[in-house]
Amino acid sequence: MTVDLTAIEIERRLTAIETTLPTLATKADLQAIRAEWKSDLHSLTRWIVVTVIGSVTVAATITGLIVRFVGA
């Protein structure tokens, strides 16, 4: 009786694994995601740098105009 329960349990677990296996990512899937993330990170870094430089430029310009027209 115990052997039958063990065989049934093994069959249930094997079925669960076989059902899940096709949905898991492959090595190629992971490499594609890594390449996409790397590209996205590069693009995001570029936008952050441009935004910071632009913000500093605007702040310096506003400060310069205030000093020039309001007085020191």
N, C-alpha and C positions, 0 to 999 in steps of 0.2 A: 504494500500500500504506500509506503514512504517513497519508494522508487518511482511510482507513477506520479506522485505529487511533485517530485523533483523534476521529472521529465516535463511535466506540464509547466512548471515554473520556468525551466530553461527555454521551452518553446515560446512562452509568453515574452520573455526577455529578448529572445532572438527576433521575434516579430517586431518588438518595439524598436530595436536597433536597426533592423532592415527598413522600417518605416521612416526613421529619422535620417538615415545615411544619405539619401539623395538630396536632402535640403542643406547639408553642410557645405561650407565653402571649400573649394579646391585650392591647391597651391597657385594655380594660374589666376583664380579669382582674387586671392589675397595680393598677388603681385600687381594686378590691375588696379585694385583699390589703393595700394601703396603709391603707385605712380600718379593716380588722380589726386590723392591727398598732397603729395609733394608739389604738384603743379598748383593746386589751390593755395597751399601755404606760401609758395613763391609769389603768387599774385596778391594775396592778402598782405604779405610783408611789404610789397611795393606800394600798395595803397596806403598802408599805415605810414610809411616814410614820407610819401607825398603829402599826406594830410598834416603830419607834424610840421614839415617844412612850410607848408602853406599857412598853417596857424601861427607859427612863429613870425613869418613874414608879415602877416596881417597885424599881429600884435605890435610888432616893431614899428610898422607904418603908422598905426593909430597913436602909439606913444610919441613918435616923432612929430606928428601933426599937432598933438595936444601941447607938447613942449614949445613948438614953433609959434602957434597962434595964441595960446593962453599965457605963455611966458614961464620962465623958470623961477 
